[in-house]
Amino acid sequence: MKKMKELPVRDRPREKIACKGASVLSDNELIEAIIGRGTKNKDVREISKEIGGLIQQHRHNLQYKDLQEVEGIGPTKASQIIACFELGRRYFKPHDTRVTRPEDILPHVAYLKEKRQEHFICLTLNGAGEVLGNRIITVGLLNHSLVHPREVFADAITDRAASIICVHNHPSGSLEPSSQDIAITNQLRDAGSLVGIQLIDHIIVSKNGFVSMREKGLL
């Protein structure tokens, strides 16, 4: 394998991107363009080939620690590669699970509208606002449900979530937050601050629609 400096300038990855676009590059060439250069003992093309093998091996689960096992890849280059993967994952695929407004939650909890008991749901989200998990925390009797912050945040911590959204239904059809709804929202907000997982919203749903406690200024 020729070293990078032995290739004609026009055949080097960054020059090919400038002239023809990134789509013409092989996987290894794309990696070469990202990391830029090798080390004194190892050319960038050798390093990129090894990283390409790791990508094939780990597919969608390539980790920072995996990259640091490659000779010539330190913290900076490992971070660059992981950041490129994450940016591409966020913006260049369909995002059916991304939450940017209260309405985006409704498909995940539509079944609650018809429930005759109060259900308290917690959705965990990553840093891109994508849903990681959707769990029932408690099921109450008629229109009353008790929930404790430890039960809400236990799964959020396991998911390594960046934030959560809580949802519960009012079988009565009312969309007015009760004093208990406001109290538990405050408790969850404060608990989230302690563990570093933000409570983004607390949404009430019923057969008559939904209401966001954040939009009502209650969070």
Backbone hydrogen bonds in HBPLUS format (Angstrom, degrees):
<---DONOR---> <-ACCEPTOR-->    atom                        ^
c    i                          cat <-CA-CA->   ^        H-A-AA   ^      H-
h    n   atom  resd res      DA  || num        DHA   H-A  angle D-A-AA Bond
n    s   type  num  typ     dist DA aas  dist angle  dist       angle   num
A0006-GLU N   A0003-LYS O   2.94 MM   3  5.30 147.1  2.05 109.3 119.8     1
A0007-LEU N   A0004-MET O   3.10 MM   3  5.49 159.4  2.15 111.9 118.1     2
A0011-ASP N   A0008-PRO O   2.85 MM   3  5.41 152.8  1.92 119.5 128.2     3
A0012-ARG N   A0009-VAL O   3.17 MM   3  5.46 169.2  2.18 115.2 117.3     4
A0015-GLU N   A0012-ARG O   3.10 MM   3  5.51 118.8  2.49 110.5 125.3     5
A0016-LYS N   A0012-ARG O   2.92 MM   4  6.12 153.5  1.99 158.1 166.5     6
A0017-ILE N   A0013-PRO O   2.94 MM   4  6.22 152.6  2.01 151.6 158.8     7
A0018-ALA N   A0014-ARG O   3.14 MM   4  6.35 157.9  2.19 140.8 146.1     8
A0019-CYS N   A0015-GLU O   3.06 MM   4  6.28 149.2  2.15 144.0 151.8     9
A0020-LYS N   A0016-LYS O   2.72 MM   4  5.52 164.2  1.74 151.0 156.4    10
A0021-GLY N   A0017-ILE O   2.97 MM   4  4.23 139.2  2.14 109.9 119.1    11
A0025-LEU N   A0022-ALA O   3.12 MM   3  5.65 163.0  2.15 117.5 122.8    12
A0030-LEU N   A0026-SER O   2.98 MM   4  6.29 152.0  2.06 150.8 158.3    13
A0031-ILE N   A0027-ASP O   3.07 MM   4  6.44 155.0  2.14 149.9 156.4    14
A0032-GLU N   A0028-ASN O   2.89 MM   4  6.18 154.7  1.96 146.8 154.4    15
A0033-ALA N   A0029-GLU O   2.93 MM   4  6.19 150.9  2.01 145.3 152.5    16
A0034-ILE N   A0030-LEU O   3.10 MM   4  6.40 142.3  2.25 140.3 150.2    17
A0034-ILE N   A0031-ILE O   3.08 MM   3  5.06 122.3  2.43  93.9 108.7    18
A0035-ILE N   A0031-ILE O   3.00 MM   4  6.32 169.8  2.01 163.4 163.2    19
A0036-GLY N   A0032-GLU O   2.88 MM   4  5.71 146.0  2.00 143.0 152.2    20
A0037-ARG N   A0035-ILE O   2.86 MM   2  5.87 140.9  2.01 104.4  95.2    21
A0039-THR N   A0042-LYS O   2.77 MM   3  5.06 162.2  1.80 154.4 157.1    22
A0046-GLU N   A0043-ASP O   3.05 MM   3  5.43 125.6  2.36 106.9 119.9    23
A0047-ILE N   A0043-ASP O   3.16 MM   4  6.53 164.5  2.19 156.7 160.8    24
A0048-SER N   A0044-VAL O   2.92 MM   4  6.03 160.2  1.96 145.1 150.8    25
A0049-LYS N   A0045-ARG O   3.07 MM   4  6.17 151.2  2.15 138.9 145.9    26
A0050-GLU N   A0046-GLU O   3.15 MM   4  6.44 155.1  2.22 148.0 154.0    27
A0051-ILE N   A0047-ILE O   2.97 MM   4  6.29 156.5  2.03 150.7 157.6    28
A0052-GLY N   A0048-SER O   2.83 MM   4  6.02 153.7  1.90 145.9 153.6    29
A0053-GLY N   A0049-LYS O   3.13 MM   4  6.42 144.5  2.26 139.6 148.0    30
A0054-LEU N   A0050-GLU O   3.13 MM   4  6.52 148.5  2.24 142.3 150.7    31
A0054-LEU N   A0051-ILE O   3.02 MM   3  4.98 115.7  2.45  93.9 109.9    32
A0055-ILE N   A0051-ILE O   2.92 MM   4  6.26 155.8  1.98 154.5 161.0    33
A0056-GLN N   A0052-GLY O   3.11 MM   4  6.36 157.6  2.16 144.5 149.8    34
A0057-GLN N   A0053-GLY O   2.97 MM   4  6.15 148.7  2.07 141.2 150.4    35
A0058-HIS N   A0054-LEU O   2.80 MM   4  5.99 164.7  1.83 158.6 161.3    36
A0059-ARG N   A0055-ILE O   2.70 MM   4  5.27 136.2  1.89 139.8 150.0    37
A0061-ASN N   A0058-HIS O   2.92 MM   3  5.29 157.9  1.97 126.8 133.6    38
A0066-ASP N   A0063-GLN O   3.02 MM   3  5.24 128.2  2.30 101.1 114.7    39
A0067-LEU N   A0063-GLN O   3.32 MM   4  6.77 153.3  2.39 151.3 157.3    40
A0068-GLN N   A0064-TYR O   3.15 MM   4  6.49 150.6  2.24 148.5 156.9    41
A0069-GLU N   A0066-ASP O   3.25 MM   3  5.51 153.5  2.32 102.6 110.5    42
A0070-VAL N   A0067-LEU O   3.02 MM   3  5.56 163.0  2.05 115.4 120.9    43
A0073-ILE N   A0070-VAL O   3.07 MM   3  5.62 157.5  2.12 140.6 139.5    44
A0078-ALA N   A0074-GLY O   3.00 MM   4  6.07 163.0  2.03 159.5 165.1    45
A0079-SER N   A0075-PRO O   2.96 MM   4  5.98 155.4  2.03 142.0 148.7    46
A0080-GLN N   A0076-THR O   3.00 MM   4  6.26 151.8  2.08 144.8 152.9    47
A0081-ILE N   A0077-LYS O   3.06 MM   4  6.29 162.4  2.10 151.5 154.5    48
A0082-ILE N   A0078-ALA O   3.08 MM   4  6.27 171.5  2.08 153.0 155.5    49
A0083-ALA N   A0079-SER O   2.89 MM   4  5.92 158.3  1.93 147.1 153.8    50
A0084-CYS N   A0080-GLN O   2.99 MM   4  6.18 151.7  2.07 143.8 151.1    51
A0085-PHE N   A0081-ILE O   3.06 MM   4  6.36 159.7  2.10 152.5 157.3    52
A0086-GLU N   A0082-ILE O   2.99 MM   4  6.22 162.2  2.02 151.0 155.8    53
A0087-LEU N   A0083-ALA O   2.93 MM   4  6.06 161.0  1.96 149.6 154.7    54
A0088-GLY N   A0084-CYS O   3.01 MM   4  6.15 164.0  2.03 148.4 152.8    55
A0089-ARG N   A0085-PHE O   2.88 MM   4  6.05 156.0  1.93 147.2 154.5    56
A0090-ARG N   A0086-GLU O   2.98 MM   4  6.15 151.4  2.06 145.8 152.7    57
A0091-TYR N   A0087-LEU O   3.14 MM   4  6.29 157.8  2.19 150.1 155.0    58
A0092-PHE N   A0088-GLY O   2.94 MM   4  5.37 150.2  2.03 147.1 150.0    59
A0098-ARG N   A0095-HIS O   3.28 MM   3  5.42 170.6  2.29 108.5 111.3    60
A0131-VAL N   A0097-THR O   3.07 MM  34  5.48 151.1  2.16 130.5 137.2    61
A0099-VAL N   A0129-GLY O   2.68 MM  30  5.35 161.8  1.71 151.2 155.8    62
A0104-ASP N   A0101-ARG O   2.98 MM   3  5.65 148.1  2.08 120.9 129.2    63
A0105-ILE N   A0102-PRO O   3.02 MM   3  5.66 159.2  2.07 119.0 125.2    64
A0106-LEU N   A0103-GLU O   3.21 MM   3  5.53 138.6  2.39 104.6 114.6    65
A0108-HIS N   A0105-ILE O   2.86 MM   3  5.56 140.5  2.02 123.7 134.8    66
A0109-VAL N   A0106-LEU O   3.06 MM   3  5.27 145.8  2.19 107.3 117.1    67
A0112-LEU N   A0109-VAL O   2.97 MM   3  5.71 160.3  2.01 123.5 129.3    68
A0113-LYS N   A0110-ALA O   3.33 MM   3  6.09 157.9  2.38 119.4 123.2    69
A0115-LYS N   A0112-LEU O   3.10 MM   3  5.22 159.9  2.14 108.7 115.0    70
A0118-GLU N   A0142-LEU O   2.98 MM  24  6.12 116.0  2.40 133.2 150.8    71
A0140-GLY N   A0118-GLU O   2.69 MM  22  5.05 174.1  1.69 161.7 163.2    72
A0120-PHE N   A0138-THR O   2.98 MM  18  5.32 166.0  2.00 153.2 153.5    73
A0137-ILE N   A0120-PHE O   2.74 MM  17  5.56 163.9  1.77 162.8 168.4    74
A0121-ILE N   A0167-VAL O   2.66 MM  46  5.01 177.5  1.66 169.4 169.5    75
A0167-VAL N   A0121-ILE O   2.91 MM  46  5.01 161.2  1.95 141.7 145.1    76
A0122-CYS N   A0135-ARG O   2.91 MM  13  5.47 160.0  1.95 156.9 163.6    77
A0135-ARG N   A0122-CYS O   3.05 MM  13  5.47 173.4  2.05 149.7 150.0    78
A0123-LEU N   A0165-ILE O   2.87 MM  42  5.22 172.4  1.88 157.9 160.6    79
A0165-ILE N   A0123-LEU O   2.91 MM  42  5.22 151.9  1.99 147.5 155.9    80
A0124-THR N   A0133-GLY O   3.00 MM   9  5.13 151.2  2.08 130.0 139.2    81
A0132-LEU N   A0124-THR O   2.67 MM   8  5.35 170.9  1.68 147.2 150.5    82
A0125-LEU N   A0163-SER O   2.91 MM  38  5.31 162.7  1.94 157.5 153.0    83
A0162-ALA N   A0125-LEU O   2.82 MM  37  5.99 151.0  1.90 151.7 161.6    84
A0163-SER N   A0125-LEU O   3.34 MM  38  5.31 159.6  2.38 138.4 138.0    85
A0126-ASN N   A0130-GLU O   3.00 MM   4  5.56 149.3  2.10 145.4 153.8    86
A0129-GLY N   A0126-ASN O   3.00 MM   3  5.39 163.9  2.02 116.0 120.0    87
A0141-LEU N   A0144-HIS O   3.06 MM   3  5.54 124.4  2.38 158.9 159.1    88
A0144-HIS N   A0141-LEU O   3.11 MM   3  5.54 150.5  2.20 123.9 133.0    89
A0151-GLU N   A0148-HIS O   3.01 MM   3  5.65 133.7  2.23 118.0 128.7    90
A0152-VAL N   A0148-HIS O   3.38 MM   4  6.75 149.4  2.48 147.0 155.6    91
A0152-VAL N   A0149-PRO O   3.11 MM   3  5.04 120.2  2.49  94.2 109.4    92
A0153-PHE N   A0149-PRO O   2.91 MM   4  6.09 168.6  1.92 163.0 164.4    93
A0154-ALA N   A0150-ARG O   3.04 MM   4  5.81 132.0  2.28 135.2 144.7    94
A0157-ILE N   A0153-PHE O   2.92 MM   4  5.97 154.2  1.99 146.8 151.2    95
A0158-THR N   A0154-ALA O   3.20 MM   4  6.46 156.8  2.25 140.0 146.5    96
A0159-ASP N   A0155-ASP O   2.84 MM   4  6.09 151.5  1.92 148.6 156.1    97
A0161-ALA N   A0156-ALA O   3.00 MM   5  5.31 173.1  2.00 163.6 162.6    98
A0160-ARG N   A0157-ILE O   3.02 MM   3  4.93 149.7  2.11  99.8 109.4    99
A0198-GLN N   A0162-ALA O   3.34 MM  36  6.71 144.4  2.47 144.5 134.6   100
A0164-ILE N   A0198-GLN O   2.82 MM  34  6.27 151.6  1.90 160.9 163.6   101
A0200-ILE N   A0164-ILE O   2.87 MM  36  6.02 159.8  1.91 169.1 175.4   102
A0166-CYS N   A0201-ASP O   3.03 MM  35  6.39 158.7  2.07 156.2 154.3   103
A0203-ILE N   A0166-CYS O   2.78 MM  37  6.26 159.6  1.83 154.4 155.9   104
A0168-HIS N   A0203-ILE O   2.98 MM  35  6.53 153.3  2.06 161.5 169.9   105
A0205-VAL N   A0168-HIS O   2.99 MM  37  6.33 154.8  2.06 143.6 151.0   106
A0170-HIS N   A0205-VAL O   2.95 MM  35  6.38 146.6  2.07 159.0 167.5   107
A0173-GLY N   A0170-HIS O   2.94 MM   3  5.65 162.6  1.97 123.2 128.5   108
A0182-ILE N   A0178-SER O   3.07 MM   4  6.41 158.1  2.12 151.1 156.0   109
A0183-ALA N   A0179-SER O   2.98 MM   4  6.15 153.1  2.05 140.9 148.7   110
A0184-ILE N   A0180-GLN O   2.94 MM   4  6.16 169.5  1.95 157.4 158.6   111
A0185-THR N   A0181-ASP O   3.07 MM   4  6.15 149.6  2.17 139.9 148.7   112
A0186-ASN N   A0182-ILE O   3.05 MM   4  6.29 155.9  2.11 146.2 151.7   113
A0187-GLN N   A0183-ALA O   2.99 MM   4  6.30 154.9  2.05 147.7 155.1   114
A0188-LEU N   A0184-ILE O   2.90 MM   4  6.07 161.4  1.93 149.3 153.6   115
A0189-ARG N   A0185-THR O   2.93 MM   4  6.08 156.1  1.98 147.6 154.5   116
A0190-ASP N   A0186-ASN O   3.03 MM   4  6.19 163.9  2.06 147.6 151.3   117
A0191-ALA N   A0187-GLN O   2.88 MM   4  6.08 158.5  1.93 148.5 155.2   118
A0192-GLY N   A0188-LEU O   2.86 MM   4  5.90 156.5  1.91 144.5 151.1   119
A0193-SER N   A0189-ARG O   3.10 MM   4  6.36 146.1  2.22 141.4 149.9   120
A0194-LEU N   A0190-ASP O   3.26 MM   4  6.59 146.1  2.39 140.7 148.8   121
A0194-LEU N   A0191-ALA O   3.10 MM   3  5.18 121.8  2.46  95.8 110.1   122
A0195-VAL N   A0191-ALA O   3.14 MM   4  6.52 153.6  2.22 151.4 157.8   123
A0196-GLY N   A0192-GLY O   2.86 MM   4  5.73 117.9  2.25 141.8 156.1   124
A0197-ILE N   A0192-GLY O   2.90 MM   5  4.74 147.2  2.01 138.2 141.7   125
A0213-MET N   A0202-HIS O   2.98 MM  11  5.49 161.5  2.02 150.9 156.6   126
A0204-ILE N   A0211-VAL O   2.95 MM   7  5.32 164.2  1.98 157.3 160.6   127
A0211-VAL N   A0204-ILE O   2.87 MM   7  5.32 145.4  1.99 149.3 158.4   128
A0206-SER N   A0209-GLY O   2.90 MM   3  5.43 155.4  1.96 162.2 159.7   129
A0209-GLY N   A0206-SER O   3.12 MM   3  5.43 169.1  2.14 115.3 116.0   130
A0216-LYS N   A0212-SER O   3.08 MM   4  6.34 135.8  2.28 138.7 151.1   131
A0218-LEU N   A0213-MET O   2.80 MM   5  5.16 155.2  1.86 174.4 166.5   132
A0217-GLY N   A0214-ARG O   2.95 MM   3  5.12 158.1  2.00 107.4 113.6   133
